[in-house]
Amino acid sequence: FKYQMHSLSFFSSSDLISEGLQVFEKREHKGNIHASPNSSGGQGTPSDLYCYRTDYPCMGICLIINNKNFHKKTGMDVRNGTDVDAANVAKTFTKLGYKIRLACVALCAVAKEDHSQNASFVCVLLSHGDQELIYGTDRFEKLETLIACIKGRRCMSLVGKPKLFFIQACRGSEFDHGVETDAAVDETSAKIPVEADFMYAYSTAPGFYSWRSTSNGSWFIQSPCENLAKFSGQLELMQIMTRVNHKVAFHFESSSNLPGFSGKKQIPCIVSMLTKDFYFSTK
């Protein structure tokens, strides 16, 4: 089984842990570590109850899984432009205080690490995909199976903390043809559910194609990077993601010499199980 410098096969041997991860650190947030409020949302101030804490030494790990080249048996083409996406993501989340990792091992290896000093976790998946499937470099897997290792008791140090997944991959082959408009469009439980505190930002709606420029990267990845850089000190995460949806929906349209490929649109799909507001720290 072979690795590529710029890509990850999701299905590497489970005994591989941190070896092979390329770590880029720009800075860590300084400050005292306070006693954690009741993670179930019991006693505490209103801000404790409705905002995720960011007063940890580090905002967390941003794991970038960048699959560009694929084994010929998959029938998948080279994903030209994906390196632009990876570089853009690394730059954006470094500025937000995250430790950037370009993955050479499985997501589950990162889940086994101690995240107790981190405020959150981010994973960016750049690959080919289909409905609820994501491709490694040599075969596909259900997205749910890949993410399961970071849920609940499998990763206790991230329980109660936001876990954000940005997924740039097709979810089918259907095109969004858009629609013409006649007028301008206005722009306290003792336990925590296993599925709580996750956000999945899919590049496109279920069943649809996801567009990518070979020179500028994907429509979707360009948009959160731009909006996070612009609004992270002002707006809550879901407000930012609404602006991401707006950017992709109204500012992009496909142009191609291939018959039937021009004039197509795209809308991201944001699925949130977050239980509090999340503001990226600007310290």
C-alpha positions as CSV (number, residue, x, y, z in Angstrom):
1,F,0.0,0.0,0.0
2,K,1.5,3.3,-1.1
3,Y,1.1,6.8,0.3
4,Q,1.5,10.0,-1.6
5,M,3.0,13.1,-0.1
6,H,0.0,15.3,-0.8
7,S,-2.7,12.7,-0.2
8,L,-4.1,10.3,2.4
9,S,-5.5,6.8,2.0
10,F,-8.1,6.6,4.8
11,F,-7.5,2.9,5.3
12,S,-4.0,2.7,6.6
13,S,-2.9,0.3,9.3
14,S,-4.3,1.1,12.7
15,D,-0.9,0.9,14.4
16,L,0.3,4.0,12.7
17,I,-0.2,6.9,15.0
18,S,1.5,10.3,14.7
19,E,4.4,9.2,12.6
20,G,4.4,10.7,9.1
21,L,2.2,13.7,10.0
22,Q,3.6,16.9,8.9
23,V,2.9,19.5,11.6
24,F,3.0,23.2,10.9
25,E,2.6,25.5,13.9
26,K,2.4,29.2,13.7
27,R,1.2,30.1,17.2
28,E,-0.8,28.9,20.2
29,H,-3.2,30.8,22.3
30,K,-1.7,31.7,25.6
31,G,-3.6,31.9,28.9
32,N,-4.7,30.1,32.0
33,I,-6.7,26.9,31.8
34,H,-9.9,27.4,33.8
35,A,-11.9,24.6,35.3
36,S,-14.3,23.4,32.6
37,P,-18.0,24.2,33.1
38,N,-20.3,21.3,33.4
39,S,-20.1,19.8,29.9
40,S,-23.7,18.9,30.1
41,G,-24.7,22.5,30.2
42,G,-25.8,22.6,33.9
43,Q,-24.6,25.3,36.2
44,G,-22.8,28.3,34.7
45,T,-23.2,31.8,33.3
46,P,-25.3,32.4,30.2
47,S,-22.1,32.6,28.1
48,D,-21.0,29.2,29.5
49,L,-24.3,27.7,28.5
50,Y,-24.6,29.1,25.0
51,C,-21.0,29.6,23.8
52,Y,-18.3,27.1,23.4
53,R,-15.1,27.8,25.3
54,T,-12.1,29.0,23.4
55,D,-9.9,29.8,26.4
56,Y,-7.7,26.7,25.9
57,P,-4.0,26.9,25.2
58,C,-4.7,25.9,21.5
59,M,-7.7,26.2,19.2
60,G,-7.0,22.7,18.1
61,I,-5.8,20.5,15.2
62,C,-6.9,21.2,11.6
63,L,-6.4,18.0,9.8
64,I,-6.2,18.4,6.0
65,I,-6.9,15.2,4.0
66,N,-5.9,16.1,0.4
67,N,-6.4,13.3,-2.1
68,K,-5.2,14.2,-5.5
69,N,-4.1,11.1,-7.3
70,F,-6.0,7.8,-7.3
71,H,-5.2,4.2,-8.0
72,K,-6.3,3.3,-11.6
73,K,-8.7,0.6,-10.3
74,T,-10.9,3.3,-8.8
75,G,-11.5,4.9,-12.2
76,M,-11.1,8.3,-10.6
77,D,-9.3,11.2,-12.4
78,V,-6.6,13.4,-11.0
79,R,-8.1,16.2,-8.9
80,N,-6.2,19.2,-10.3
81,G,-6.6,22.3,-8.3
82,T,-6.9,20.5,-4.9
83,D,-3.4,21.6,-3.8
84,V,-4.7,25.2,-4.1
85,D,-7.5,24.3,-1.7
86,A,-5.1,22.6,0.7
87,A,-2.8,25.6,0.8
88,N,-5.7,28.0,1.2
89,V,-7.1,26.0,4.1
90,A,-3.7,25.7,5.8
91,K,-3.2,29.5,5.6
92,T,-6.7,30.3,6.9
93,F,-6.7,28.0,9.9
94,T,-3.1,28.8,10.9
95,K,-4.2,32.4,11.2
96,L,-7.1,31.2,13.5
97,G,-4.7,29.5,15.8
98,Y,-4.9,25.9,14.7
99,K,-2.1,23.4,14.3
100,I,-2.1,22.3,10.7
101,R,-1.6,18.7,9.8
102,L,-1.3,17.3,6.3
103,A,-2.4,13.7,6.8
104,C,-0.4,10.6,6.0
105,V,-2.3,8.3,8.4
106,A,-5.9,7.5,9.2
107,L,-8.3,10.0,10.9
108,C,-8.6,7.4,13.7
109,A,-4.9,7.9,14.6
110,V,-5.6,11.6,15.3
111,A,-8.7,10.6,17.4
112,K,-6.5,8.6,19.7
113,E,-4.4,11.7,20.6
114,D,-5.1,13.8,23.7
115,H,-7.1,16.9,22.8
116,S,-7.7,18.1,26.4
117,Q,-5.7,21.3,25.8
118,N,-7.6,22.1,22.6
119,A,-10.8,24.0,22.1
120,S,-12.0,22.2,19.0
121,F,-11.2,20.0,16.1
122,V,-11.3,20.7,12.4
123,C,-11.1,18.1,9.5
124,V,-11.0,19.2,5.9
125,L,-11.6,16.3,3.4
126,L,-10.6,17.0,-0.2
127,S,-11.4,14.1,-2.5
128,H,-13.8,12.4,-4.9
129,G,-17.1,11.3,-3.5
130,D,-20.6,10.1,-4.0
131,Q,-23.8,10.0,-1.9
132,E,-22.5,9.4,1.6
133,L,-19.2,8.0,0.3
134,I,-15.7,9.4,0.2
135,Y,-12.7,8.1,-1.8
136,G,-9.3,7.2,-0.4
137,T,-6.6,6.9,-2.9
138,D,-7.4,3.3,-3.6
139,R,-11.0,2.7,-2.6
140,F,-14.1,4.3,-1.1
141,E,-15.6,4.2,2.3
142,K,-18.8,5.5,4.0
143,L,-18.2,8.9,5.4
144,E,-20.0,7.8,8.6
145,T,-17.6,5.0,9.1
146,L,-14.6,7.3,8.8
147,I,-16.0,9.8,11.3
148,A,-17.2,7.2,13.9
149,C,-13.8,7.0,15.5
150,I,-14.0,10.6,16.8
151,K,-17.5,10.3,18.3
152,G,-18.4,9.8,22.0
153,R,-16.2,7.5,24.1
154,R,-13.8,6.9,21.2
155,C,-12.4,10.4,21.7
156,M,-13.3,11.6,25.2
157,S,-11.0,14.6,25.1
158,L,-13.2,16.1,22.4
159,V,-16.6,15.4,24.1
160,G,-18.5,18.7,24.5
161,K,-16.2,20.5,22.0
162,P,-17.0,21.6,18.5
163,K,-15.9,19.1,15.8
164,L,-16.1,20.7,12.4
165,F,-15.9,18.8,9.1
166,F,-15.5,20.6,5.7
167,I,-16.1,18.1,2.9
168,Q,-15.2,19.0,-0.7
169,A,-16.4,16.1,-2.7
170,C,-19.2,15.2,-5.1
171,R,-22.3,13.7,-3.6
172,G,-23.7,12.5,-6.9
173,S,-23.6,13.4,-10.6
174,E,-26.7,15.6,-11.0
175,F,-26.2,19.2,-12.1
176,D,-27.9,22.2,-10.6
177,H,-29.2,24.1,-13.6
178,G,-30.3,27.1,-11.5
179,V,-33.6,28.9,-11.9
180,E,-34.3,32.3,-13.4
181,T,-36.1,34.8,-11.1
182,D,-38.6,37.5,-12.1
183,A,-37.2,39.9,-9.5
184,A,-34.1,40.5,-7.5
185,V,-33.6,38.0,-4.7
186,D,-33.0,39.4,-1.2
187,E,-29.9,38.5,-0.2
188,T,-29.2,20.4,30.9
189,S,-28.9,16.8,30.7
190,A,-26.4,14.6,32.6
191,K,-25.3,13.0,29.3
192,I,-24.3,14.4,26.0
193,P,-25.7,12.8,22.8
194,V,-23.0,11.0,20.8
195,E,-23.9,13.0,17.7
196,A,-23.8,16.4,19.5
197,D,-21.3,19.1,18.8
198,F,-20.6,18.2,15.2
199,M,-20.9,20.3,12.1
200,Y,-20.7,18.9,8.6
201,A,-20.2,21.5,5.8
202,Y,-20.7,19.6,2.5
203,S,-19.6,21.4,-0.6
204,T,-22.9,20.5,-2.4
205,A,-26.4,19.2,-1.8
206,P,-27.1,15.5,-1.7
207,G,-27.0,13.9,-5.2
208,F,-25.2,16.8,-6.8
209,Y,-21.9,17.5,-8.5
210,S,-19.3,19.7,-6.8
211,W,-17.4,22.1,-9.0
212,R,-13.6,22.7,-8.8
213,S,-11.4,25.1,-10.8
214,T,-8.0,23.6,-11.8
215,S,-6.3,27.0,-11.2
216,N,-8.3,28.6,-8.3
217,G,-9.4,25.5,-6.4
218,S,-13.0,24.5,-5.6
219,W,-15.9,27.0,-5.4
220,F,-16.7,25.7,-1.9
221,I,-13.3,25.8,-0.2
222,Q,-12.6,29.3,-1.6
223,S,-15.7,30.6,0.2
224,P,-15.2,29.5,3.8
225,C,-11.5,30.5,3.6
226,E,-12.5,34.0,2.4
227,N,-15.4,34.4,4.9
228,L,-13.5,33.0,7.9
229,A,-10.7,35.5,7.2
230,K,-13.1,38.3,7.0
231,F,-15.7,37.6,9.7
232,S,-14.1,35.3,12.3
233,G,-13.6,38.1,14.8
234,Q,-17.2,39.4,14.3
235,L,-19.6,36.6,13.6
236,E,-20.6,33.2,15.0
237,L,-19.7,30.2,12.9
238,M,-23.2,29.5,11.6
239,Q,-23.6,33.1,10.5
240,I,-20.3,32.7,8.6
241,M,-21.5,29.5,7.0
242,T,-24.6,31.3,5.8
243,R,-22.4,33.8,4.0
244,V,-20.5,30.8,2.6
245,N,-23.7,29.5,1.1
246,H,-24.5,32.9,-0.3
247,K,-21.1,33.2,-1.9
248,V,-21.2,29.9,-3.6
249,A,-24.9,30.3,-4.7
250,F,-24.6,33.7,-6.2
251,H,-21.0,34.3,-7.2
252,F,-20.2,31.1,-9.1
253,E,-21.4,29.6,-12.3
254,S,-19.7,27.0,-14.5
255,S,-18.2,27.8,-17.9
256,S,-17.0,24.9,-20.1
257,N,-16.5,23.9,-23.7
258,L,-18.0,20.6,-22.9
259,P,-21.7,20.2,-24.0
260,G,-24.1,20.5,-21.0
261,F,-21.4,21.6,-18.5
262,S,-21.9,25.4,-18.8
263,G,-24.2,27.6,-16.7
264,K,-24.4,25.3,-13.8
265,K,-24.8,26.3,-10.1
266,Q,-24.0,24.9,-6.7
267,I,-25.2,25.3,-3.1
268,P,-23.4,23.9,-0.1
269,C,-25.2,21.9,2.5
270,I,-24.5,22.7,6.2
271,V,-25.6,20.1,8.7
272,S,-25.2,21.3,12.3
273,M,-25.5,19.4,15.5
274,L,-23.7,22.1,17.4
275,T,-25.3,22.9,20.8
276,K,-23.7,26.3,21.4
277,D,-22.5,29.3,19.5
278,F,-18.9,29.0,18.3
279,Y,-16.7,32.1,17.9
280,F,-13.2,31.7,16.6
281,S,-10.8,33.3,19.1
282,T,-9.0,36.4,17.8
283,K,-6.3,36.5,20.6
